[in-house]
Amino acid sequence: MKKVLIVDDAAFMRLTLKTILEKNGFEVIGEAENGAVGIEKYKELKPDLVTMDITMPEMDGIEALKEIKNIDPKSKVIMISAVGQEANVRKSIVLGAKSFIVKPFKNEHVIKTLTKILAV
């Protein structure tokens, strides 16, 4: 079972993602409400994949992505953020994000994207 860390400042979004993932055979091993907590949980839990929001208090997803890539260059991070963030999409991919999912998303799209990234 693939282990996933969910990083998003919105509790309802973490719950939504957790529900979708667990129904489809993923194990959610941790959640974080901002990038700083996400980095600590990444180091502690060593997930197979991270879903990362971009706009969060304290430390945003772009900064957290950079830090996680410094810690583990092989890390698999998928950015999940709202529409209208094209510049952030490009920046995330350049910094090493494996993919980008736009909110609001379709459940099937999330599962398909995560499955594809984990297969690589």
C-alpha atoms as an extended CHARMM CRD file, in Angstrom:
* protein
*
       120  EXT
         1         1  MET       CA              0.0000000000        0.0000000000        0.0000000000  PROA      1               0.0000000000
         2         2  LYS       CA              1.4250000000        3.3630000000       -1.0360000000  PROA      2               0.0000000000
         3         3  LYS       CA              1.9170000000        5.9010000000        1.7690000000  PROA      3               0.0000000000
         4         4  VAL       CA              0.7870000000        9.4920000000        1.2170000000  PROA      4               0.0000000000
         5         5  LEU       CA              1.3140000000       12.7250000000        3.1770000000  PROA      5               0.0000000000
         6         6  ILE       CA             -1.3390000000       15.4180000000        2.6270000000  PROA      6               0.0000000000
         7         7  VAL       CA             -0.2620000000       19.0540000000        3.0960000000  PROA      7               0.0000000000
         8         8  ASP       CA             -3.0990000000       21.6080000000        2.9280000000  PROA      8               0.0000000000
         9         9  ASP       CA             -4.1880000000       24.4170000000        5.2590000000  PROA      9               0.0000000000
        10        10  ALA       CA             -7.8920000000       23.6010000000        4.7790000000  PROA      10              0.0000000000
        11        11  ALA       CA             -9.0460000000       20.7870000000        7.0800000000  PROA      11              0.0000000000
        12        12  PHE       CA            -11.9720000000       19.9440000000        4.7740000000  PROA      12              0.0000000000
        13        13  MET       CA             -9.5710000000       19.5330000000        1.8380000000  PROA      13              0.0000000000
        14        14  ARG       CA             -7.3070000000       17.2210000000        3.8350000000  PROA      14              0.0000000000
        15        15  LEU       CA            -10.3570000000       15.1620000000        4.7970000000  PROA      15              0.0000000000
        16        16  THR       CA            -11.6380000000       15.0950000000        1.1990000000  PROA      16              0.0000000000
        17        17  LEU       CA             -8.2900000000       13.9070000000       -0.1520000000  PROA      17              0.0000000000
        18        18  LYS       CA             -7.8670000000       11.3750000000        2.6530000000  PROA      18              0.0000000000
        19        19  THR       CA            -11.2990000000        9.8910000000        1.9410000000  PROA      19              0.0000000000
        20        20  ILE       CA            -10.6630000000        9.6610000000       -1.8270000000  PROA      20              0.0000000000
        21        21  LEU       CA             -7.2350000000        8.0950000000       -1.3540000000  PROA      21              0.0000000000
        22        22  GLU       CA             -8.2150000000        5.5730000000        1.3190000000  PROA      22              0.0000000000
        23        23  LYS       CA            -11.1940000000        4.3910000000       -0.7540000000  PROA      23              0.0000000000
        24        24  ASN       CA             -8.7400000000        3.6730000000       -3.5800000000  PROA      24              0.0000000000
        25        25  GLY       CA             -6.0930000000        1.6830000000       -1.7480000000  PROA      25              0.0000000000
        26        26  PHE       CA             -3.7020000000        4.3970000000       -0.5780000000  PROA      26              0.0000000000
        27        27  GLU       CA             -2.5940000000        4.7850000000        3.0330000000  PROA      27              0.0000000000
        28        28  VAL       CA             -2.6410000000        8.3630000000        4.3490000000  PROA      28              0.0000000000
        29        29  ILE       CA              0.1570000000        8.2850000000        6.9310000000  PROA      29              0.0000000000
        30        30  GLY       CA              0.0950000000       11.9610000000        7.8410000000  PROA      30              0.0000000000
        31        31  GLU       CA             -1.4250000000       15.3880000000        7.3700000000  PROA      31              0.0000000000
        32        32  ALA       CA              0.0280000000       18.8770000000        7.7360000000  PROA      32              0.0000000000
        33        33  GLU       CA             -1.6160000000       22.3050000000        7.8020000000  PROA      33              0.0000000000
        34        34  ASN       CA              1.3160000000       24.2260000000        6.2970000000  PROA      34              0.0000000000
        35        35  GLY       CA              4.6160000000       23.7270000000        4.5180000000  PROA      35              0.0000000000
        36        36  ALA       CA              6.7650000000       23.9000000000        7.6460000000  PROA      36              0.0000000000
        37        37  VAL       CA              4.8030000000       21.1080000000        9.3430000000  PROA      37              0.0000000000
        38        38  GLY       CA              4.7790000000       19.2210000000        6.0350000000  PROA      38              0.0000000000
        39        39  ILE       CA              8.5860000000       19.2100000000        5.9030000000  PROA      39              0.0000000000
        40        40  GLU       CA              8.8380000000       17.8790000000        9.4610000000  PROA      40              0.0000000000
        41        41  LYS       CA              6.2700000000       15.1580000000        8.7340000000  PROA      41              0.0000000000
        42        42  TYR       CA              8.1000000000       14.2570000000        5.5090000000  PROA      42              0.0000000000
        43        43  LYS       CA             11.3510000000       13.7170000000        7.4200000000  PROA      43              0.0000000000
        44        44  GLU       CA              9.5700000000       11.7460000000       10.1400000000  PROA      44              0.0000000000
        45        45  LEU       CA              7.1850000000        9.5950000000        8.0480000000  PROA      45              0.0000000000
        46        46  LYS       CA              9.0620000000        9.0780000000        4.7390000000  PROA      46              0.0000000000
        47        47  PRO       CA              5.9330000000        8.9000000000        2.5200000000  PROA      47              0.0000000000
        48        48  ASP       CA              5.9600000000        7.5050000000       -1.0240000000  PROA      48              0.0000000000
        49        49  LEU       CA              4.1690000000       10.6420000000       -2.2440000000  PROA      49              0.0000000000
        50        50  VAL       CA              3.1350000000       14.1030000000       -1.0090000000  PROA      50              0.0000000000
        51        51  THR       CA              0.1120000000       16.1330000000       -2.0920000000  PROA      51              0.0000000000
        52        52  MET       CA              0.9720000000       19.8040000000       -1.5500000000  PROA      52              0.0000000000
        53        53  ASP       CA             -1.2640000000       22.8700000000       -1.5680000000  PROA      53              0.0000000000
        54        54  ILE       CA              0.4550000000       26.0730000000       -2.6790000000  PROA      54              0.0000000000
        55        55  THR       CA             -1.2360000000       28.8780000000       -0.7680000000  PROA      55              0.0000000000
        56        56  MET       CA             -0.7970000000       28.2480000000        2.9730000000  PROA      56              0.0000000000
        57        57  PRO       CA              0.1080000000       30.3220000000        6.0250000000  PROA      57              0.0000000000
        58        58  GLU       CA              3.5750000000       30.2140000000        7.6210000000  PROA      58              0.0000000000
        59        59  MET       CA              5.2680000000       28.4500000000        4.6810000000  PROA      59              0.0000000000
        60        60  ASP       CA              3.7080000000       28.0220000000        1.2480000000  PROA      60              0.0000000000
        61        61  GLY       CA              3.8590000000       24.9030000000       -0.8840000000  PROA      61              0.0000000000
        62        62  ILE       CA              6.5440000000       26.2450000000       -3.2390000000  PROA      62              0.0000000000
        63        63  GLU       CA              8.9920000000       26.7980000000       -0.3580000000  PROA      63              0.0000000000
        64        64  ALA       CA              8.0860000000       23.4260000000        1.1670000000  PROA      64              0.0000000000
        65        65  LEU       CA              8.6110000000       21.7130000000       -2.2080000000  PROA      65              0.0000000000
        66        66  LYS       CA             12.1040000000       23.2540000000       -2.4810000000  PROA      66              0.0000000000
        67        67  GLU       CA             12.9910000000       22.0550000000        1.0190000000  PROA      67              0.0000000000
        68        68  ILE       CA             11.6400000000       18.5290000000        0.5120000000  PROA      68              0.0000000000
        69        69  LYS       CA             13.5990000000       18.2630000000       -2.7610000000  PROA      69              0.0000000000
        70        70  ASN       CA             16.7460000000       19.3400000000       -0.8560000000  PROA      70              0.0000000000
        71        71  ILE       CA             16.1270000000       16.6460000000        1.7650000000  PROA      71              0.0000000000
        72        72  ASP       CA             15.2160000000       13.9490000000       -0.7740000000  PROA      72              0.0000000000
        73        73  PRO       CA             15.8470000000       14.6440000000       -4.4660000000  PROA      73              0.0000000000
        74        74  LYS       CA             13.8540000000       11.4970000000       -5.3630000000  PROA      74              0.0000000000
        75        75  SER       CA             10.7340000000       12.6710000000       -3.5060000000  PROA      75              0.0000000000
        76        76  LYS       CA              7.4300000000       12.5870000000       -5.3760000000  PROA      76              0.0000000000
        77        77  VAL       CA              5.3810000000       15.7300000000       -4.7660000000  PROA      77              0.0000000000
        78        78  ILE       CA              2.1330000000       16.5690000000       -6.5340000000  PROA      78              0.0000000000
        79        79  MET       CA              0.9470000000       20.1570000000       -6.2230000000  PROA      79              0.0000000000
        80        80  ILE       CA             -2.7910000000       20.7290000000       -5.7190000000  PROA      80              0.0000000000
        81        81  SER       CA             -4.0520000000       24.2890000000       -5.9540000000  PROA      81              0.0000000000
        82        82  ALA       CA             -6.8810000000       26.5000000000       -7.1730000000  PROA      82              0.0000000000
        83        83  VAL       CA             -7.4090000000       27.7210000000      -10.7150000000  PROA      83              0.0000000000
        84        84  GLY       CA             -5.5050000000       30.8000000000      -11.8650000000  PROA      84              0.0000000000
        85        85  GLN       CA             -2.1020000000       29.7510000000      -10.5850000000  PROA      85              0.0000000000
        86        86  GLU       CA             -0.3610000000       29.2080000000      -13.9480000000  PROA      86              0.0000000000
        87        87  ALA       CA              2.8720000000       30.8940000000      -12.8410000000  PROA      87              0.0000000000
        88        88  ASN       CA              2.9440000000       28.6960000000       -9.7500000000  PROA      88              0.0000000000
        89        89  VAL       CA              2.2980000000       25.5910000000      -11.8530000000  PROA      89              0.0000000000
        90        90  ARG       CA              5.3430000000       26.3390000000      -13.9950000000  PROA      90              0.0000000000
        91        91  LYS       CA              7.4780000000       27.2130000000      -10.9650000000  PROA      91              0.0000000000
        92        92  SER       CA              6.4460000000       23.9910000000       -9.1890000000  PROA      92              0.0000000000
        93        93  ILE       CA              7.3310000000       21.7970000000      -12.1620000000  PROA      93              0.0000000000
        94        94  VAL       CA             10.7000000000       23.5510000000      -12.5970000000  PROA      94              0.0000000000
        95        95  LEU       CA             11.4120000000       22.9590000000       -8.8910000000  PROA      95              0.0000000000
        96        96  GLY       CA             10.6710000000       19.2510000000       -9.2050000000  PROA      96              0.0000000000
        97        97  ALA       CA              6.9520000000       18.6790000000       -8.6470000000  PROA      97              0.0000000000
        98        98  LYS       CA              5.8800000000       15.5500000000      -10.5310000000  PROA      98              0.0000000000
        99        99  SER       CA              2.4480000000       16.8650000000      -11.4820000000  PROA      99              0.0000000000
       100       100  PHE       CA             -0.1660000000       19.5090000000      -10.7700000000  PROA      100             0.0000000000
       101       101  ILE       CA             -3.8550000000       19.0500000000       -9.9690000000  PROA      101             0.0000000000
       102       102  VAL       CA             -6.2310000000       22.0150000000      -10.1310000000  PROA      102             0.0000000000
       103       103  LYS       CA             -8.9670000000       22.5260000000       -7.5120000000  PROA      103             0.0000000000
       104       104  PRO       CA            -11.8050000000       21.7880000000       -7.7390000000  PROA      104             0.0000000000
       105       105  PHE       CA            -10.7810000000       18.3430000000       -8.9650000000  PROA      105             0.0000000000
       106       106  LYS       CA            -12.5020000000       15.1420000000      -10.0150000000  PROA      106             0.0000000000
       107       107  ASN       CA            -11.7860000000       12.1810000000       -7.7270000000  PROA      107             0.0000000000
       108       108  GLU       CA            -10.8590000000        9.9440000000      -10.6830000000  PROA      108             0.0000000000
       109       109  HSD       CA             -8.3090000000       12.4910000000      -11.8820000000  PROA      109             0.0000000000
       110       110  VAL       CA             -6.5920000000       12.5280000000       -8.4650000000  PROA      110             0.0000000000
       111       111  ILE       CA             -6.3530000000        8.7240000000       -8.3410000000  PROA      111             0.0000000000
       112       112  LYS       CA             -5.1650000000        8.4680000000      -11.9540000000  PROA      112             0.0000000000
       113       113  THR       CA             -2.4690000000       11.1260000000      -11.4150000000  PROA      113             0.0000000000
       114       114  LEU       CA             -1.1590000000        9.6360000000       -8.1480000000  PROA      114             0.0000000000
       115       115  THR       CA             -1.1560000000        6.0940000000       -9.5800000000  PROA      115             0.0000000000
       116       116  LYS       CA              0.7700000000        7.2650000000      -12.6750000000  PROA      116             0.0000000000
       117       117  ILE       CA              3.3890000000        9.1560000000      -10.6330000000  PROA      117             0.0000000000
       118       118  LEU       CA              3.9140000000        6.2550000000       -8.2170000000  PROA      118             0.0000000000
       119       119  ALA       CA              4.4020000000        3.8320000000      -11.1250000000  PROA      119             0.0000000000
       120       120  VAL       CA              7.4290000000        5.7960000000      -12.4000000000  PROA      120             0.0000000000
